[in-house]
Amino acid sequence: MQLSSEFFDAKFSTEVNDYMLLKRILSILLAAVIMIGLFAAMPTSTSAAQSSYVPSFSSIEVIDGGVRFTWEPYIDSSYPNGVFYRVYYKSASGDWVRMITTASTRFVDLDIHIGQSYTYTIRCVTPDESEFASSFNETGWTVTYYDAPSLSAEVGRSVTTNNSVNQAKQTLAKTADDGQDEVDTDHGMTDTQESFDDMEEEELPIRSKGDSDLAPTAETTPVIKQDTLSWTGDAPAYRVYRKRMASDDLEVICDSTADHSFTYEYGQDDSVYAYKVCALDRYGEVASACGVTPYFTEGDLYCTRNRWIYELLCTKYDNIAAKDFADYTYEELSDLAHEYGALTPMGYFNDGAGLNRRFTADTLINLYQYEPHALGNTYNIPGNNTEDFIKWNNNLYYAADTSYSNINTVAYYGWFNPDYHNQLHLFDEVNADEWDHLMDELALYHTWHGKTVISFGDSGMQGRGNIVKVNGASFEDSYRDFNRKDFVNKRFPRLNEEMMEGPVEIIGEKYGMNHRDYSWSGASMGTELEKSGVYYIFANYASYKCHIANQVRTAIKENQDADLVILNGGDNDVYYPSIPFSDATPSRYVHDWGYSAPDWFSIPIHRDFHYAHPEYFHYKDSKVIENYSNETSFVDGTRMTFDLIKKNYSSAPVIYVRSHQIDYGALEYQRIYQEKVLRIAAEMNIRTVDLFNISDLDGFNKRMVAKFCYDGYWSDDSVDDSGVHPNGRGYSMHYLPYIEKVMGEL
């Protein structure tokens, strides 16, 4: 059967129309699916008020085990309480995936892998997270991660008179004597001879015809010194820097090399210097933290054992500091180290020997008499996962690469930090950055040892601490005050088996200070009250009745002196809205029970025990009527707390520590409350440490929480990943450096 061409034309036309219709429908459906996916990853706000502002990262820094981002705060009158920031990364499919929403202006991505590249962007959202408050950079910023290069502990050094240059000089002089008109410099010349041609004219010897002494003089003999360093790593290329002591500037001496070694030539240089090497990605961008050498001077080690011994002994003994280091022989320093107990047993250390972490830790422990501490324990290791630690006993764990007690103890106090693999590298040489850190810490010890620091605040100051089961845990013998010979620096008794080690205890022990902590878990700046007859009393339904101003009153009652006061507070006020922010309250009087455990007056047997043992609480009458109308709100309580401290400790500097960002209570109000405290502190000339914005610790960054906070806090053993309570490593790495910086400036 033969069909006409008209049939085919009609058939084809119908099929095309059907195909085009189907294609259009599929295109619409596909577009809808794509849009739904995009909205799920990064929805586009329909708010007409959405700003065209495009936020950007002010710095992107590859650090040990992660990538740190910082950005400037976005100020807009449309958002009087500020905005939040949402950080995204780009998935393999090209979609933007939300990583974190934060009120801080920094974030660390710890979910990285060696040699991998990641693309990030950032966008502002309203505090209730219902709308976007800005646009965003759709291209994003791409970062590649590598571990820091591992540098050799020694720099290979050579000092030579460049004989080939001297020989070239003599040859040129001789040809001039022989009457040759020109020298062919294009043939037979070595690289060294070519470099000689480029030397400045004043470096060439001026010779007259017939001079017979061709030996170079001291002035004309170039002495070339060479430092050769080597490293290991997997990056495509590396950049080499030179750093001088007491300077933060880095001099690039090799912009890029694919080799794993580099030789640097220099002339006379009497400075103290170190080398740094970082990895580069395939585009030549920095892709790692820096590996760092020790300090050198003229190619010789500067950070030697004898120099360390001198610096260490000077922190405690002014008679040693009265003489310069150069005035001591190493035998004299060794004798002094043994005399004062920094070195045991007897014996000299080698003059000029390099300083490693073990020698540093041993001498610190010997001289400062630190009690042993573990780097971790079953209650501050993520999910009780202990595979990265070495078990010491039932609860205590040491660093992954060493069970050596002393290095773990000094790491607990922040003298050294473990890497992100929880390794302490016991025998590594002390590099230049570590030496700078050690010198800063020694200066603080010299300034503060023997002085007294007291602290007030909530559980962030009190600490959750390392678990110490030293008693039978019955009601009476679980009080810390019953064991004052062991725990003399915690003022208040404890109702459990935990030894609460907060930042002030770590600082006090580290720097040989007398330290007394008045903080208590749950304390607030304001006071929750309820009416009882004609009086108001602390609210029985609330555990936060022991406000921080009352801690200060207790210290005053006990005639507690202080050379330094450190406090925090306000986080519990945010969590319990029954404490008003700043509303005025009518005049009211309450029973001042003194300061005691927060829940005592809610539990009859606790109250009874309190009444029966006033000798443990150091005041005569626990039922004093006081007017608290001027501190029942958060703002008024804050002002009263600061005012009490300033009036009664007028000669002691005061440091207020704003908590790191925590996943506890409304994030918007965390910022509002704490920024109010910072303003009040500024008005009253109180120094502040704003961990919310300067510390990498972030309760919304759950990988950070898993490393540096407790996750088994609640009594029912449920997981708490709110990041409220740092563990020992959290304090030493994310609290102490910032507090110590201010201590050094006082």
BELPEBEL-V242671 format. One record per backbone hydrogen bond with DSSP energy under -0.5 kcal/mol. NH is the residue of the N-H (numbers start at 0). CO is the residue of the C=O. E is the energy in kcal/mol with one decimal. If there is no record, write none. Layout:
BEGIN
nh:NH co:CO e:E
nh:NH co:CO e:E
END
This chain:
BEGIN
nh:2 co:0 e:-0.5
nh:6 co:3 e:-0.6
nh:7 co:3 e:-1.3
nh:8 co:4 e:-2.6
nh:9 co:5 e:-2.5
nh:10 co:6 e:-3.1
nh:11 co:7 e:-3.1
nh:12 co:8 e:-2.3
nh:13 co:9 e:-2.3
nh:14 co:10 e:-2.4
nh:15 co:11 e:-2.6
nh:16 co:12 e:-2.2
nh:17 co:13 e:-2.6
nh:18 co:14 e:-2.9
nh:19 co:15 e:-3.1
nh:20 co:16 e:-2.4
nh:21 co:17 e:-2.8
nh:22 co:18 e:-3.1
nh:23 co:19 e:-2.3
nh:24 co:20 e:-2.4
nh:25 co:21 e:-2.9
nh:26 co:22 e:-2.5
nh:27 co:23 e:-2.3
nh:28 co:24 e:-2.5
nh:29 co:25 e:-3.1
nh:30 co:26 e:-2.7
nh:31 co:27 e:-2.3
nh:32 co:28 e:-2.5
nh:33 co:29 e:-2.7
nh:34 co:30 e:-2.7
nh:35 co:31 e:-2.5
nh:36 co:32 e:-2.4
nh:37 co:33 e:-2.6
nh:38 co:34 e:-2.9
nh:39 co:35 e:-2.1
nh:40 co:36 e:-2.1
nh:41 co:37 e:-3.8
nh:42 co:38 e:-0.6
nh:44 co:42 e:-0.6
nh:49 co:46 e:-1.3
nh:54 co:52 e:-0.6
nh:54 co:134 e:-0.6
nh:57 co:69 e:-1.9
nh:58 co:69 e:-1.5
nh:60 co:67 e:-2.9
nh:62 co:60 e:-0.6
nh:62 co:65 e:-2.4
nh:64 co:62 e:-0.8
nh:65 co:62 e:-1.7
nh:66 co:108 e:-1.6
nh:67 co:60 e:-3.5
nh:68 co:106 e:-3.3
nh:69 co:58 e:-2.1
nh:70 co:104 e:-1.9
nh:74 co:72 e:-0.7
nh:75 co:73 e:-0.6
nh:78 co:75 e:-2.3
nh:81 co:78 e:-2.3
nh:83 co:124 e:-2.7
nh:84 co:101 e:-3.0
nh:85 co:122 e:-3.3
nh:86 co:84 e:-0.5
nh:86 co:99 e:-2.3
nh:87 co:120 e:-2.6
nh:88 co:96 e:-2.2
nh:89 co:118 e:-2.2
nh:90 co:88 e:-0.5
nh:90 co:94 e:-3.2
nh:93 co:90 e:-1.8
nh:96 co:88 e:-3.3
nh:98 co:86 e:-3.2
nh:99 co:86 e:-1.3
nh:101 co:84 e:-2.9
nh:106 co:68 e:-2.2
nh:108 co:66 e:-2.6
nh:109 co:107 e:-0.7
nh:111 co:109 e:-1.5
nh:114 co:144 e:-3.4
nh:115 co:112 e:-2.0
nh:117 co:142 e:-3.1
nh:119 co:140 e:-2.8
nh:120 co:87 e:-1.7
nh:122 co:85 e:-2.0
nh:124 co:83 e:-2.3
nh:125 co:130 e:-2.6
nh:128 co:125 e:-2.6
nh:132 co:123 e:-2.6
nh:133 co:123 e:-0.9
nh:134 co:52 e:-2.6
nh:137 co:135 e:-0.8
nh:140 co:119 e:-2.7
nh:142 co:117 e:-3.3
nh:144 co:115 e:-2.1
nh:145 co:286 e:-2.1
nh:148 co:288 e:-0.5
nh:149 co:231 e:-1.8
nh:150 co:148 e:-0.8
nh:151 co:229 e:-2.4
nh:155 co:153 e:-0.6
nh:155 co:227 e:-2.7
nh:157 co:225 e:-2.4
nh:159 co:223 e:-2.5
nh:161 co:159 e:-0.6
nh:161 co:221 e:-1.5
nh:162 co:160 e:-1.6
nh:165 co:161 e:-1.8
nh:166 co:162 e:-2.8
nh:167 co:163 e:-1.9
nh:168 co:164 e:-2.0
nh:169 co:165 e:-2.3
nh:170 co:166 e:-2.3
nh:171 co:167 e:-2.3
nh:172 co:168 e:-2.4
nh:173 co:169 e:-2.4
nh:174 co:170 e:-2.4
nh:175 co:171 e:-1.8
nh:176 co:172 e:-1.8
nh:177 co:173 e:-1.8
nh:178 co:175 e:-1.2
nh:179 co:174 e:-1.9
nh:184 co:182 e:-1.1
nh:186 co:183 e:-0.6
nh:193 co:189 e:-2.4
nh:194 co:190 e:-2.1
nh:195 co:191 e:-1.4
nh:196 co:192 e:-1.4
nh:197 co:193 e:-0.9
nh:198 co:195 e:-1.4
nh:202 co:199 e:-1.7
nh:203 co:200 e:-1.7
nh:206 co:204 e:-0.7
nh:210 co:207 e:-2.1
nh:213 co:211 e:-1.1
nh:220 co:216 e:-0.8
nh:220 co:217 e:-0.6
nh:221 co:219 e:-0.8
nh:223 co:159 e:-2.5
nh:223 co:221 e:-0.7
nh:224 co:222 e:-0.6
nh:224 co:265 e:-2.8
nh:225 co:157 e:-3.4
nh:226 co:263 e:-2.3
nh:227 co:155 e:-3.6
nh:228 co:226 e:-0.5
nh:228 co:261 e:-2.4
nh:230 co:259 e:-2.3
nh:231 co:149 e:-1.6
nh:235 co:279 e:-0.6
nh:236 co:279 e:-1.1
nh:237 co:256 e:-2.0
nh:238 co:277 e:-2.4
nh:239 co:253 e:-2.5
nh:240 co:275 e:-3.3
nh:241 co:250 e:-2.2
nh:242 co:273 e:-2.8
nh:243 co:248 e:-0.5
nh:244 co:271 e:-3.1
nh:246 co:243 e:-1.4
nh:250 co:241 e:-2.8
nh:251 co:249 e:-0.6
nh:252 co:239 e:-2.1
nh:252 co:250 e:-0.6
nh:253 co:239 e:-1.6
nh:256 co:237 e:-1.6
nh:261 co:228 e:-2.3
nh:263 co:226 e:-2.9
nh:263 co:261 e:-0.5
nh:264 co:262 e:-0.5
nh:265 co:224 e:-2.4
nh:272 co:270 e:-0.5
nh:272 co:295 e:-2.8
nh:273 co:242 e:-2.6
nh:275 co:240 e:-1.8
nh:276 co:290 e:-2.3
nh:277 co:238 e:-2.1
nh:279 co:236 e:-2.8
nh:280 co:284 e:-2.6
nh:283 co:280 e:-2.0
nh:286 co:278 e:-3.0
nh:287 co:278 e:-0.6
nh:290 co:276 e:-3.1
nh:292 co:274 e:-2.4
nh:295 co:272 e:-3.4
nh:296 co:299 e:-2.9
nh:297 co:268 e:-0.5
nh:297 co:270 e:-0.6
nh:299 co:296 e:-2.0
nh:301 co:294 e:-2.3
nh:302 co:294 e:-0.8
nh:303 co:301 e:-2.0
nh:304 co:352 e:-2.2
nh:307 co:303 e:-2.1
nh:308 co:304 e:-2.6
nh:309 co:305 e:-1.9
nh:310 co:306 e:-2.4
nh:311 co:307 e:-2.9
nh:312 co:308 e:-2.6
nh:313 co:309 e:-1.9
nh:314 co:310 e:-0.7
nh:314 co:311 e:-1.1
nh:315 co:312 e:-1.3
nh:316 co:312 e:-2.1
nh:317 co:315 e:-0.6
nh:319 co:316 e:-1.0
nh:320 co:316 e:-1.4
nh:321 co:317 e:-1.1
nh:322 co:319 e:-1.4
nh:326 co:323 e:-1.4
nh:327 co:324 e:-1.8
nh:332 co:328 e:-2.1
nh:333 co:329 e:-2.3
nh:334 co:330 e:-2.4
nh:335 co:331 e:-2.4
nh:336 co:332 e:-2.6
nh:337 co:333 e:-2.0
nh:338 co:334 e:-2.5
nh:339 co:335 e:-2.5
nh:340 co:337 e:-0.5
nh:341 co:336 e:-1.7
nh:342 co:336 e:-1.7
nh:352 co:349 e:-1.8
nh:354 co:302 e:-1.4
nh:355 co:353 e:-0.6
nh:356 co:427 e:-2.0
nh:357 co:425 e:-1.4
nh:359 co:355 e:-1.9
nh:360 co:356 e:-2.8
nh:361 co:357 e:-2.9
nh:362 co:358 e:-2.2
nh:363 co:359 e:-2.1
nh:364 co:360 e:-2.5
nh:365 co:361 e:-2.5
nh:366 co:362 e:-2.4
nh:367 co:363 e:-2.7
nh:368 co:364 e:-1.6
nh:374 co:396 e:-0.8
nh:375 co:396 e:-2.0
nh:377 co:394 e:-1.6
nh:379 co:376 e:-1.9
nh:380 co:376 e:-0.6
nh:383 co:380 e:-2.9
nh:384 co:381 e:-2.8
nh:385 co:383 e:-0.7
nh:388 co:385 e:-1.8
nh:389 co:397 e:-1.9
nh:390 co:388 e:-0.5
nh:391 co:395 e:-2.8
nh:392 co:395 e:-1.3
nh:396 co:375 e:-2.9
nh:397 co:389 e:-3.1
nh:399 co:421 e:-2.7
nh:401 co:398 e:-1.1
nh:407 co:403 e:-1.3
nh:408 co:404 e:-2.0
nh:409 co:405 e:-2.4
nh:410 co:406 e:-1.5
nh:411 co:407 e:-1.8
nh:412 co:408 e:-1.3
nh:413 co:410 e:-1.1
nh:414 co:409 e:-2.5
nh:415 co:409 e:-0.6
nh:418 co:422 e:-2.4
nh:421 co:418 e:-2.2
nh:427 co:424 e:-1.7
nh:429 co:354 e:-3.1
nh:430 co:428 e:-0.6
nh:431 co:292 e:-2.6
nh:434 co:430 e:-2.6
nh:435 co:431 e:-2.4
nh:436 co:432 e:-2.1
nh:437 co:433 e:-2.9
nh:438 co:434 e:-2.5
nh:439 co:435 e:-1.9
nh:440 co:436 e:-2.2
nh:441 co:437 e:-2.6
nh:442 co:438 e:-2.1
nh:443 co:439 e:-1.8
nh:444 co:440 e:-2.2
nh:445 co:441 e:-2.4
nh:446 co:442 e:-1.8
nh:447 co:443 e:-2.7
nh:448 co:444 e:-2.4
nh:449 co:511 e:-2.8
nh:450 co:447 e:-2.2
nh:452 co:513 e:-2.9
nh:453 co:563 e:-2.1
nh:454 co:515 e:-1.7
nh:455 co:565 e:-1.4
nh:460 co:457 e:-1.2
nh:461 co:457 e:-2.6
nh:462 co:458 e:-2.8
nh:463 co:725 e:-0.6
nh:464 co:500 e:-0.5
nh:467 co:496 e:-0.8
nh:469 co:467 e:-1.1
nh:477 co:473 e:-0.8
nh:477 co:474 e:-0.5
nh:478 co:475 e:-1.6
nh:481 co:478 e:-0.9
nh:482 co:479 e:-2.0
nh:483 co:480 e:-0.9
nh:485 co:482 e:-2.2
nh:486 co:482 e:-2.6
nh:489 co:486 e:-0.7
nh:490 co:488 e:-0.7
nh:490 co:516 e:-2.1
nh:498 co:465 e:-0.9
nh:499 co:497 e:-0.9
nh:500 co:498 e:-0.9
nh:501 co:499 e:-0.8
nh:505 co:501 e:-1.9
nh:506 co:502 e:-2.6
nh:507 co:503 e:-3.1
nh:508 co:504 e:-2.6
nh:509 co:505 e:-2.4
nh:510 co:506 e:-2.3
nh:511 co:508 e:-0.9
nh:512 co:507 e:-2.8
nh:513 co:450 e:-2.8
nh:514 co:512 e:-0.5
nh:515 co:452 e:-1.9
nh:516 co:488 e:-2.7
nh:517 co:454 e:-3.0
nh:517 co:515 e:-0.5
nh:519 co:456 e:-2.3
nh:522 co:519 e:-2.0
nh:526 co:631 e:-1.0
nh:528 co:526 e:-0.6
nh:529 co:536 e:-2.6
nh:531 co:534 e:-4.4
nh:534 co:531 e:-1.9
nh:535 co:588 e:-2.8
nh:536 co:529 e:-3.0
nh:538 co:527 e:-2.1
nh:541 co:538 e:-1.1
nh:546 co:544 e:-1.2
nh:547 co:523 e:-2.4
nh:549 co:546 e:-0.8
nh:550 co:546 e:-0.8
nh:551 co:547 e:-1.7
nh:552 co:548 e:-1.9
nh:553 co:549 e:-1.9
nh:554 co:550 e:-2.0
nh:555 co:551 e:-2.1
nh:556 co:552 e:-2.7
nh:557 co:553 e:-1.8
nh:558 co:555 e:-1.8
nh:559 co:554 e:-2.7
nh:562 co:451 e:-3.1
nh:563 co:451 e:-1.3
nh:564 co:652 e:-2.3
nh:565 co:453 e:-2.2
nh:566 co:654 e:-2.2
nh:567 co:455 e:-1.4
nh:573 co:569 e:-1.5
nh:574 co:570 e:-1.4
nh:575 co:571 e:-2.0
nh:576 co:574 e:-0.8
nh:578 co:575 e:-1.9
nh:579 co:577 e:-0.8
nh:589 co:625 e:-2.7
nh:590 co:535 e:-0.5
nh:591 co:589 e:-0.6
nh:591 co:623 e:-4.2
nh:592 co:590 e:-1.0
nh:595 co:593 e:-0.5
nh:599 co:596 e:-1.6
nh:601 co:598 e:-1.6
nh:602 co:598 e:-0.7
nh:602 co:599 e:-1.2
nh:603 co:601 e:-0.5
nh:605 co:602 e:-0.8
nh:606 co:599 e:-0.6
nh:606 co:602 e:-2.0
nh:607 co:603 e:-2.8
nh:608 co:604 e:-2.1
nh:609 co:605 e:-2.3
nh:610 co:606 e:-2.4
nh:611 co:607 e:-2.0
nh:612 co:608 e:-1.1
nh:612 co:609 e:-0.5
nh:613 co:610 e:-0.5
nh:615 co:612 e:-1.5
nh:616 co:613 e:-1.6
nh:617 co:613 e:-0.8
nh:618 co:613 e:-0.7
nh:621 co:619 e:-0.6
nh:623 co:591 e:-1.5
nh:625 co:589 e:-2.7
nh:627 co:587 e:-1.1
nh:627 co:625 e:-0.7
nh:628 co:587 e:-0.6
nh:630 co:627 e:-1.7
nh:633 co:579 e:-2.9
nh:634 co:580 e:-2.8
nh:636 co:632 e:-2.5
nh:637 co:633 e:-2.2
nh:638 co:634 e:-2.3
nh:639 co:635 e:-2.5
nh:640 co:636 e:-2.4
nh:641 co:637 e:-2.5
nh:642 co:638 e:-2.6
nh:643 co:639 e:-2.7
nh:644 co:640 e:-2.0
nh:645 co:641 e:-2.8
nh:646 co:642 e:-2.3
nh:647 co:643 e:-2.0
nh:648 co:644 e:-2.3
nh:651 co:648 e:-1.4
nh:652 co:562 e:-0.8
nh:654 co:564 e:-2.7
nh:655 co:686 e:-3.1
nh:656 co:566 e:-3.0
nh:656 co:654 e:-0.5
nh:657 co:655 e:-0.7
nh:657 co:688 e:-2.5
nh:660 co:696 e:-0.7
nh:662 co:721 e:-2.7
nh:663 co:661 e:-1.4
nh:669 co:665 e:-1.9
nh:670 co:666 e:-1.7
nh:671 co:667 e:-2.0
nh:672 co:668 e:-3.0
nh:673 co:669 e:-2.3
nh:674 co:670 e:-2.5
nh:675 co:671 e:-1.3
nh:676 co:672 e:-1.7
nh:677 co:673 e:-2.2
nh:678 co:674 e:-1.7
nh:679 co:675 e:-2.4
nh:680 co:676 e:-2.9
nh:681 co:677 e:-2.1
nh:682 co:678 e:-2.0
nh:683 co:679 e:-1.5
nh:684 co:681 e:-1.1
nh:685 co:680 e:-2.8
nh:686 co:653 e:-1.5
nh:688 co:655 e:-2.5
nh:690 co:657 e:-1.2
nh:690 co:688 e:-1.5
nh:692 co:689 e:-1.2
nh:693 co:689 e:-1.7
nh:694 co:690 e:-1.7
nh:698 co:660 e:-3.8
nh:700 co:697 e:-1.5
nh:701 co:699 e:-1.1
nh:703 co:700 e:-0.6
nh:704 co:700 e:-2.3
nh:705 co:701 e:-2.1
nh:706 co:702 e:-1.1
nh:707 co:703 e:-2.4
nh:708 co:704 e:-2.0
nh:709 co:724 e:-2.4
nh:711 co:378 e:-0.5
nh:713 co:717 e:-0.6
nh:716 co:713 e:-1.8
nh:719 co:710 e:-1.8
nh:720 co:718 e:-0.6
nh:725 co:723 e:-0.7
nh:726 co:707 e:-2.1
nh:730 co:726 e:-2.4
nh:731 co:727 e:-2.4
nh:732 co:728 e:-2.2
nh:733 co:729 e:-2.0
nh:734 co:730 e:-1.8
nh:735 co:730 e:-3.0
nh:737 co:734 e:-0.8
nh:738 co:734 e:-1.9
nh:739 co:735 e:-3.4
nh:740 co:736 e:-1.4
nh:741 co:737 e:-1.4
nh:742 co:738 e:-2.3
nh:743 co:739 e:-2.2
nh:744 co:740 e:-0.7
nh:744 co:741 e:-0.8
nh:745 co:741 e:-0.9
nh:745 co:742 e:-0.6
END
